[in-house]
């Protein structure tokens, strides 16, 4: 074996050009595959960073084959806690934001309110201090908090004496009781944890809670699923007696909360980059076939001297495995850079629950992939070379490559496969290019140009009533509208267009007609956002608490729930006990998600909104101050921030962005997929072009004597050029036909990510097929041109 290894190293060193091309080809295939594998492993496969994480489950609601996470109320959680046959521990949590005050400066941090057993359920303990206590997680209990390791380092410089210190959390004195380990991560970024019970009875505070449970030892997932059926029957009878009979509940592994909607796109990326690896492997096989043919005389001599075919196969496999391992080693270097680029480009909704890096699993993947590539794709060329007739090889002159019909067909088949795989990737990239173009042109329902939006949060006793909140909005708007270059200013609560927002029960004639977005806005909001008022009027300064309660609805709300017009109709917003509101206006629809259908929306004037609604929605979603300018919106960012601080310096200020930046962010995930698939497709096409060029160059070299005879007998150079190009284009064309059929599998997976284009879009298929054939034509032209310039006298002396 060592002799084979030494001989392989010497042989490869004698052909540095061949070795470099083969190693680089494989590195371009293996490197990106390792980077994407690390992403796939981190998102889909790597165990969550909690002890025995496979025993952690959530609760989902099922309806007509669809499943969504079941949001429970605090009372429902207590019922499940009391009637629990399968859980060792059970906890609930809800994502919130906290305002942390230091003197007159407020900072907004990511928060999580959780029940007392939250950390015990996950199986983690604080690195400093202690966990939440039962007496703290109850109504009237003390306000306590635990800090994440990152926030502890950032805010307190890693001071171990922070435990026992008090901070002002949402204006309330709060004792720090612990610091979590640096390795601990929740499913979303969290800086501060606090207890649940203090807000469980407030408006909305005990709703939309996420449940997590740890199964008892010895209870399998299937057993837990079966036992929970009886519990959920009692649960529905107690809390949801009006649910349709086909609505059910089921457990699901906690990991699925992380994976969510990104599972399919991540798998598509892994499948796409695997196709690139296959193309690189086909190129390696072609290179090895050509090298084996060039060594035909050498191999024939060794066979004639008594070497067995198996012995030569082993020797040639040693060379191919060495090449593959070298390609894997170089690929690891490329993978490190590719993974860094990948993570820097990834959108916010592709945040893995664990840290992603090139770990031992990535090294194992690279090693196993390289070894398999070397063996599988080196075996056929080795077998072809060692089963050839040695008598034929001995008759060939030195340096003259020998080949047979079988080898030629195999090389042609490899080119066809490379072309087919390249086309599959080109189709995927083309469809996503069309999707992003369609999304960019989609009317979001407002004009994003020259509009700036700033995030703020109103917390603490200073803003505990509708009057104080409305007064702050009025002062801020007056200050902004008095500033030079500002056309109008407004405030919106519970979510701005193209950003996740809130919903609320809206009743028409005492019935809830369907899902409805809820927004609270000040006068001139629709003018500022350039949302057309279709019928009726905008809110005015007279729409205050003492005036008649009013509402404005979107066009889709009026069409679906109010019979078309809707003006003058009465609705309730916020449950049956809420006040009846008269619809005074109908406005255009805006999109919450750029590629999704519009959702009916009800707007309420901020001066008539209960402070409790503002408080609860503001814990989930920032309040947005929006300003339309006549000039450059980038200049307005600083002015807007200064105006907010001048109105109240204790109001936490978040991101200040133009609406065009928000629009761009809403396209980030699709753009990310598009960029990666375009990059993969470009790499695949480049490798396929190299493969086509290599095969056609080899064909021209093999056919030099035949070409010389044809020219000597009167063939024109143009005829020779056409013959060679026709042969190459036939292979590429066959590959394109196979690729069109194969692309249907990829586009079926991509279907949920497409917008405004069908997976079988004829224009895309025609366009990318044309592109592939043009690249193939360019790859064929150079060897064809060389063939057309063969000197017949030189060619006839070739033998």
N, C-alpha and C positions, 0 to 999 in steps of 0.2 A: 504493500500500500504506500509506504514511504517512497519507494522507487517510482511508483506512478505519479505521486505528488511532485517529486523533484523533476521528473521528465515533463510533466504538464507545465510547471513553472518555466522551465527552459524554453519549451515550445511557444508558450504565450509571449515570453520576453523577446523571442525572435520576430514576432509579428506585432509590434507595438501599435500600429494603426488599427488593425483588426481588434486587438484587445481593448483599446481605448473606446472604439465605437461600440463594442458589445457591452462594456461596463457602463458607459454613459446611457445607452439605450435602456438597460435594465434599471439603472438608478432613477431615470425619469419615470419608469413605471412603478418601482417599489417605493420610492420616497413619498410621493403624494398618497399612495395607498396606506402607508404607515401613518401619515398625518391624519387622514380621514378615519382610519381604524381607531386612533386614539380618541377622536371625537365621538365615534360610535360607541366605543367602550365606556367613555366617561358619561355619556347621556343615557345609553340604553342598557348596558350590561354591568357596569361597575356597581358593586353593592353600595347602598346608601351608607353614610359614615356614622351608623348607629349600631350598637351590638345586636346581633341576630336580627338584622333589618328585614329578613324574609318573613318575620312574624308580625310586622307592622302592616296594618290595613286601614283603608278608608271605607266610607259608605257611599254608594252611588244609587241614583234613581234611574230606573229603566222605563222606557215607554216606546212601544212599537219598534222594538229592536235597537233603539238609540239609548245611549247611556251618558249620563252627566253626573258630576259630583253632587251629592245631596247636601244642600245647605240646611242645617238644623237650627232651631231656636234653642235658647238656654234651657227652657222648660223641657223640650224634647230630649236634649242631652241628659238632663237629670233623670228622665224616665228610662232612657237606655242604660244609664249608670245603675239604676235600681233594679232593672230587669235584665241583667247581663249574665248569660250562661257560658260565654266563650272567651271573654276578655280578661286578661290578667290585670290590665289597667286600661282606662279610657280617658280621653281628654279632648277638649275643643280649643280652637284658637281662631282669631280673626286678625287680618292685616290692618294696621292703622298707621297713622303718623302722629308723632309727638312733637310738641314745641318745647324745646329746652331753653330756659331763660338764664342768661348770665348778665346781671345788672340790667341795662336797658337794651341789650342785644338778645335777639331770639334766633335760635337755630332749629331748623326742621330736620328730624331724623326719622328713619324707617323704624316702625314699631310693630310689636305683636302683643295683643292681649291674649292670655292663655289661662286655662284652669289650672288648679294647683298641681295636678299630676302630669302636666305636660312633659316636663323634662324626665320624670321617672318613667313615663310611657316610652319615651325614645331611648331610655337607658343611658342617659348622660348626667354628669354631675358638674357643678360649677368648679372652675379651677381655683377661684378664691371665694370665700364666703359660703353661703348656703343656698338651698333651693327655696321655692315658695312654700309657705306654711298654710295649713287648712284655715287657720283663723284669719289669715290675710286675704284669702279668696272668699270673702263673704260680704254681704251688704254692710256698710259702715265700717269695714275693716280698714287698717292703715294702708296708705299708698306706698308700695315698695316697687323696686325695679332691679333687674339684672342687666348688666352691660355685656355687649359682645366684646371679644378680645380686641378687635380692630378699633371700635369706638373708645374703649378704655385707653388704648395706646394713643389714639389721635387726640382725644379730649383731655385726658388726665396724665399723659406721658408715662403710662404704665405704673403709676403710683400704687403700691400694694395697700396703702392706707386709705384707699378710696371707699372700702367697705365700711358702712356706718355713716358716711357723709351724706348730706341731703342735697338734692337738686330740685329745681322748679320744673315739674313736668306738667305742661299745659296750665301753668300758673299755680299748680298745687304742690306744696312741699312733699317730696318723695324721698324715702330712704333707699340708698343703694345697699342691697343685701348680698350681692355676688357678682362675679365676673365669669363668663363662660370661657371654656378652653379655646385656644387659637384654632384647633382643628374642627370645632363645631360649626356646622352650617345648617340653616334651615332651608326649605325649598325656595325661599326668596330672601334677598338681603335684609337682615334685621340688625339694628343698632341697640335697641332697648326693648326688653320684655317687661310686661307688668301683668297684674292680675285681671281676671275677667269679671268677677262678681260685682265690682263697684259700678259697672256700667250695664250690667245684664238687664236691669229693669228700666233703663232709660229708653227714650224713643229710638228704636232701631238698634240699640246697643246689644240686645240679646238675639239678634237675627243674623242670618248669613254666616253662621259659624261652621268651620271645617272640623270634622271629627277624625281623630286618629286613635286607633286601638292596638294593643299588643295582645296577640292570642296567648291563651294559657299554654304552658308546656304540655306536649302530648296531644294537643288539639290541632288537627290538620286544617288546611284552608277549606277543603271540601266539607269536613265535619262542621266547621264554624258556619259555613254558608247554609248548610241544612238546618242547623239549630236556630239560626237567626230568623228563619222564616216565621216560626211561631211568634217570636218576639215582635217582628215587624207587623204581623197581623194585629196584635194588640196596640202597637204604635199607631197604625193607620186609624184604628177605631177610636183611639183617644184624641188624636191631633188632626187627622186628615180624613174624616168620614166621607167627604164628598169627592174624593179622588176616584177617577174612572177605574174599573176593575183591572184593566190591562196595565196599570201603573204599578211597578214593583220596586223592590230595593234589593241590592246585592252588595257583597263585599268586593273590594278590589285591592291588589297590592299597592302599597303606598308609592312605589316607584312610578306607577302610572300617573300620579299627580305631576311628577317631574317631566315625564315623557310627553304627555298630552298630545297636542296637535303636531309636535315636531318629529314624531316617530317616523312617519312616512317620508318627509323630506330628507331626514338623515339617512334612512335606508336607501333612498334614491341616490344620494351622493355617494354612498359606499358602492352601490351597484355600478354607478357611472365610472368611478375611478377604477373599479375592478376591470371594466372594459378596456381602460387605458393600459392596465397591466397585461391583459391578454394580447393587445396589439404589440406591446413591447416584447412579449414572449414570442409572438409570431415573427417579429423582426429578428430575435435571437436565433430562432430555428432556421430562418432563411440564411442568416450569416453562417451558422454552423454547417448547413447543407453546402453552401458555396465553398466553405473552407475544406470540408471533407472531399468535395469534388476536386479542389485544387491539389489535395494531398493524395489523389487517387493512385499515382505511381508509387509513392512512399508506402501506402497501405498495402498495395499489391505485392511489393517486394517483401514486406513483413509477413504477409500471408504465405507467400511462396517459400519463405525460409522456415515455415512451420508454426508461426504464431496462430493461435486459435482465434476464431471470431469473437468468442466471449472475452478473451484477453484484450483484444483491441477495443471492444465496446467499453470495457471497464476503463481503459486508458482514456478514451474520448469522453466518457462520462465524467471522469475526474477533471478534465479540462473544462467541461461545461459547468460543473458544480463550482469550480474555482471562479469562473467568470460570474456566475450568479451570486456567490457570496461576496465577491468584490463589488458587484453592482448593489447588493444589499447594504454593504458598509458605506458606500458613497451615498446610497439612498437615505441612510439614517441622517447624514449631514443635511441633505436636502429636506428631509422630513422635519427636522428641528426648525428650520427657517419657515417651511410651509405651515407648520402648526402655529408658530407665533403669528404669522400673517393671518391665518384662519381665525384665530381667537381675537385678534385686533379688529377684524372686519365683521365678526359675528354680530347680529342684531341682539337687542336686549332680551327678546323673548326666546333666545337660545342659550340661556344661562344654565350651565350644568350644576348639579347638586354637589359635585366634588371637584377638586382641582384636576385640571387636565394637563398632562405633560407626558413626555416620552418615558414611560416607566418600564418595568421588567416585562409587562405583557406586550408592550410595543416592540421591545427587543426580541421577545419570543416570536411574535407575529412576523417580524422581518426575517429572523433566522429560518423559521419553518417555510415561509413563502419563498425565500431564496433557494433553499434546499430543494423544494418541490419543483420550482421553475427549472433549476439546473438538471434535475433528473428527468422530469417529464419531457421538457422541450429539447433536451440533449440526446434522449434515447433514440428517437426516430432517425435523426441524421447519422448517429453512430451506427445504428442497425443497417441503414441504407448503404453506408460506406463499406461496411464489413461483409455484406452479403453479395457485393458486386463480384463479377467474374475476374479473378486476378490476371488471367491471360489478357483480357482487354486492357487492364491498367498497365501491364508491362509493355504493351505495344505502343502506349502513348509516349510522346516526347516529353522531356522534362519541362515542367511548368505548364503543360497542357492539361487543363481540367477535364476530367471525364464525368459524364453524367448519363443517365438513362431516362427513358420515357417516364418511368415512375417518379424519379426525383423531380423532373421538370413539372409533372402534374402536381406533385406535392407543393412545390414552390409557388405554382400558380394558385393552388387552393389557399395557401397562406395569404397571398395577396388579396384574394377574394374575401377572406375572413377579415383582414385588416380594413378593407374598404367598407364592409358591412358594419363592423363595430363602430367605425368612425361615423358612418351615417346615422346610426342610432343616437350617438351623442350629439351630432349636429342637429338632429330633429328636436331633441330635448332642449338644447340651447336656443334653437330658433323659436320654439313655442314660448319659452320663458322671456325671450326678447320681445315677442309680440305681446305677451301678458303685461310686462312692465310698461311698454309703450301705451297699451290700452288703459292701464291704471293711471298713468301720468295724464292722459287726456280725459279721464273721467271727471265729470262735473260733481264736485263734492257738495254743491248747494250753496256755496258762498265764494266770495272773491278773496283769495289769500294774499293778493298783492298789497304791499304797503300797510300791512297790519302786524302789530306786535302784541304778544300775549305774555303776561307775567303771572307766575304762580304765587299765591299768598295763602296764609292760614289764619283764621281768627279763633283764638282760644283764650281761655281764662275768663275771669269774672268781668273783664272790661267789655266783653261782647256776649252778654248772656240774655239779651232781649232783642226783639225785632227792631225796636227804635234805635238802639245804639249801633246795631249793624248797619241799618239803613242810613244813619247819620254819617258813619264812616265812609260808606260808598258815595254819598253826596259830596262830602268834603274832597275826597280823592278825585272824583270826576270833575268837580269845579276847578281844582288845581291843574289837572291835566288839560282840560279844554281851554284854559287860559294860557297855556304854553304855546309858543310859536311853532307853527307847522302841524299842529294837531287839529284834525277835522272833527273828530268825535271820539268819545271814550265811554266804556260801559263795563259792567261786571257780570259774570255768569258763574253760578254755582252748579256743582254736581256733574261737571264735565263739559269740555269744549269739543267742537267737532273734530273728528279724526283721532280722538283720545278716548280711552275707556271711560264711561260715565255711569251714572246711577239710573235706577228705574224705581217706580213707585206705583202702587195700586191706584188706578184711575177708573172711576165708575161712571157709566152713562145710564141714566134711568135706573139706578140702583144695581146694575149688573157690571161685571168686569169683562169687557169685550175681548181683551187680548193684551199682549205685552206692550208696555208703554214706557218710553224714556221720560225722565223727569228733569226739568231744568228750571232754575230760578235766575231771572235776569233783571237788570235795571233798564230804565228807559234808554233808547237809542242803541240798544244792543243790535237789533236787526239792521239798523242803518250802518253801524260800525262794521259789521261782518258782511254787509251787502247781501243780506238774505231778503228776498223780495216779500213784501206784505201783499198777499194775493187779494185778500178781502178784509174789510174792517179796518182796524187801527192798531198802532203800536201802543205799548204801555206809556203812561204819562206820569208826571209828578203828582197827579191827583189820585193815583192808584195806591192809597195808603191803607193802614189798618182800619181806619174809621169809615172808609168808603166801601162801596159794594165789592165783594170778592170777585175777581175776574181771572180769566185765563186766556191764553192764546194757544192754538193748536197748529200742528203741521198739516200740510195738505193731505198726507197719507192718513193722518188721524181723522180728519174731516171726511175723507172718502170712505174709509173702512168702517168707522164707528158712528159717524153722524149723518150718513146719507148724502154726503157731497158738500153742502154749504156749511152748516154748523153754526153760523152766526146766531147768537141769542140763545143757543142751547145751554142747558145746565149740566155741569159735570162736578164730580168730587175728586179731589186729588189728595191721596194720603189715607185712604180707608173710608169706611162708611160713616164714621163719626166726624170726618172732616167737613168743613163748610161747603155748601153748594157754590159753585163759581159759574158766572156767565161767560160764555165764549165771546170775546169782543174782536178777535182777529184770527185770520188763517194765513200762515206764512209758508214759504217754500221748505221742502225737506232738506236736511243736511245729513251727511253720512257720518256714522260713528266709526265705521271701518270702511276704507276706501273701496274694497272689492266686494262688500256685502250689500244686500238689499237694505233699503232705508227702513227704519223702525219708527212707527208713529210716536210723536213727541208732544208732551204737554208742557207749556211754559207758564210760570207763575211770577208775578212781580215781586221783587225782593222785599219791598216794603210791606208785603202782606204774608211773608213766609214765616212760619213759627220758628223761633230761635233754635228749638230742638232739632228741626230738620236741617238747618244750616250746620249745627254742631256735628250731627252724625254723618252727614254727607261729606263734611269737610275733614272728618277723620279718615275717610276713604279716598276722597278726590280733592285735589287743590282747587281753591277758588281762582278763577282767571280774570285778570284785568286786561281788557283788550282796547287797543288804541289804533285808530286809522290816521295815517299821516299823509300829507301832500308831497313829502320828500322821501329821502332815503330812510327806510325803516331801521337800518342798522344804527343810525345816529340816534334814533328814538329810544333805543334800549337803555342807555344810561339815563336819559331824561325820565323814563318811566320808573326806573329803580329809585332815582332820587326823589321823585314825587311820592312814592309809597313810603319811603323812610321819613320824608318830611311830614307826611300826614300822621304816621304813628311808627316810630322807630322800633317798637316792640312787636310789630307784626312780622313774622318770619317771611323772608323773601326767597323763593325758589328760582327755578330757571326762567330766564327772560329770552324768549325766542320769537322769531318772525313766524307767521303762519305758513310761509313757504318752507321754513325749516321743519315745522310740524308735519306738513304734507310730505316732505321728503322722508322724514322718520317713519311715517306710516307705510312707506314702500320699502323699508329697509330689508325685511325678510325676503320678499320676492327678489329684490335687487341682489341680495347675498346669494340666493340660489342661482340666479341668472349668471352672476359673475363667475361662480365656481363651475357651472356647467359650460359656460363659454370657454373658460380656461382649459377645462378637461377636453372639450371638443377640439380646441386649437392644438393642444398637445397631441391628441389622437390623430388628427389630420396630418400634423407634421411627421409623426412616426410612420403613418401609412404612406406618406409621400416618399419618405426615405426607403421604406420597404419596396414600393413600386420602382423607384429609381434603381435600387440594388438588384432587383430581379431583372429589369430590362437591361441594365449594364452587363449583368452576367450573361444574359441571352445574346447580347451583341458580341461579347467576347467569345462565347461558344460558337457563334455562327459567323465568325470573321471570314473563314475560308469560303463558306457558302455565299456570303455577301459579295466577296471578291469575284467569285465565279459569275454571279448574276450581273455585276457591273461590267465585267469583261465581255459578257455576252450581249451587252447593250442596255441593261436596265439603267434608267435615269436615277440620279440621286434623290429626286423628289419621290419616286416610286418606292425606293428603299426606306425613305423617311416615313412614308405612309404605312408601309407594311409593319414597321416596328411600333409606330404609334397605335395602329389598329389593334395589334396584339395586346398592348398594355391597356388600351381603353376597353377592350373586351373584358379583361379581368376586372377592371374598375366598375364597368357597367353591371357585370354579374353580381359584384359585391353590393352595388347600389340597390339592385332588385331584392337581394336577401336582406339588406339593411332596412328597406322600407317595411318589409314584413316584420322584422325584429323590433322595429321602433314602436310598434303597436303595444308591446309589453311594457316598455318604459313609459310611454305616454299615458297608459292606463293608470300607472302609479302616480303620475304627475297630475292627473285630472283634477284633484282637489286644489291644486296650486295655480291652475290656469284661470284666466279671466278674459272673456271676450274673444276666445279662440278655442276651436275644438281640437281634441287630440289628433284627429285625422285631417287637420287643415291642409287643403290641397296646395295653397300658395306656399306654406312653409315647407312642405315636402318637396315641391318643385324647386324652390329656391335653394335649399341645402343640397339637394341632389345635383343641381347645376354647379354649385360651389365645389362639391367634392370632385365632380368630373373635370372641372377646370384645373384643380390642383393636380389631379392625376395626369392631365394633359401636359402640364408644366413638368411633372416628374418624368414623363416619358420622352419629352422633347430633347433633353440633353443627350441621353444615349442614342436616340434616333438620329439626331444630327451628327453624332460621331459615326454612326453606321453609314450615313449617306456620304461621308467623306473618306471612306476606306479606299486606300490605294490598291487596285486589283493585283499589281505586281508583288506588293508586300504581302498581301493576303495569300496569294498562291504559293509564296515561299514559306508560309507559316508552318507547314508541315515539314 
